[in-house]
């Protein structure tokens, strides 16, 4: 290669390198220019996403406030109580009266004020009793330690602290104390430790304990006044509404599940979502044990209010909830059997459909009538008759299952075979006298559903008994007398004859006896 050609090649290479360098410099400069815009877009997107989450949270909070305005009112009540108690710290005359411990009054309002009046009263009494008892014991221990001298004083204080704190902590595991005085035990431990430990280096311990107790009393009194005067929320009333609503949900789930299984959906214009909610309503009954027990314990602290007296039998509500859960557990097994993979044939369902739907409807009517009795706090005049009708329907279903052969429950009419193909019968089907026996696997589900439905009747009767006990303990009002122009026909239950039927039975007996006497006289005359 000549010298001239080498120079040309070298020039081309240098040009390419220069073009590449210029392109890289341009790319780096353009990326540097785009970096601020990318960061701004990222920050803007994060801010927009945060704003959308905040708006969604505000919408949910607003919807919750509209659904239950009492929660919003409760927040206002807490604000009113804190504003009132803070005056003891802001205003100098009040501050001089209670001293620097006025902050304990503010802390008392924060930890004591609860949603219901019963919970607030419970915490108030526990806090006052725990603080007072711990303060007196701490003063006594301090006096004893001061009398023992510098050598034995710390030992006495330490041993008393160990023993009392251990005993109070252990007492929190006792069921009775844990249910009603758990918060008081915790306050007792806290107050005794604060007074005894801090008072060991304080000369005027009595003044410290007095100020502490006075500030606690101020805070608790404000909590009680605000909680019971401004839109009070009673735990007893909440428990009463909870049980009545759960009874309605249980009735809807029972009737809805039976109707859906036997294809007897008669409700029109009801969406699938509403039907699904009704079917799973019984699950609220299964998961309400802790709430019912807590509300019953809190309701016992409340004074007489509304239709509830001071000695209202709140323990009976717990028994009613327990009987409802036994019924709901049976219903849960019923729904699980309905949703099993082994489905019964439509022919078997059709034979048991009418009586099963009737039994489910009667059971639901009994539960709804019991719920109405509790809601109105008035004894029902129809519940006994509804229970009789429910038992009669259960007996009809029981008789149908017991006499399955005579009722042709396990056989299907079959036409005589006309061709060779029709003469072939499967291994699980038996043909006899132009009748085809149903395979056992096809009837297991429907028989199980029917037996569980019969078992549900006894669970419903337990609910009726517990509510009847409540009506006597709480002294419900007597049922309204409804005058009827036509006398009602009585029904024989468990071979018992009621007065009207007893009279008819006696008349028939006398008539039969007279006929027998006449026949005997005629026979004697013929002889």
Protein Blocks (a to p, Z undefined) as FASTA:
>chain_A
ZZklmmmmmmmmmmmmmmmmmmmmmmmmmmmmmmmmmmmmmmmmmmmmmmmmmmmmmmmm
mmmmmmmmmlmmmmmmmmmmmmmmmmmmmpmklmmmnommlmmmmmmmmmmmcfblklmm
mmmmmmmmmmmmmmmmmmmmmmmmmmnojklmmmmmmmmmmmmmmmmmmmmmpmklmmmm
mmmmmmmmmmmmmmmmmmmmpfblmlmmmmmmmmmmmmmmmmmmmmmmnopadfklmmmm
mmmmmmmmmmmmmmmmmmmmnopafbghiafklmmmmmmmmmmmmmmmmmmmmmmmmmmm
pccehjbcfklcfklmmmmmmmmmmmmmmmmmmmmmmmpmbdcdfklmmmmmmmmmmmmm
mmmmmmmmmmmmmmnopacfklmmmmmmmmmmmmmmmmmmmmmmmnommbccddddfbfk
lmpccfkbcceehiacddfklmmmmmmmmmmmmmmmmmmmmmmmmmmmmmmmnopadddd
dddfbdcddddeehiacfklmmmmmmmmmmmmmmmmmmmmmmmmmZZ
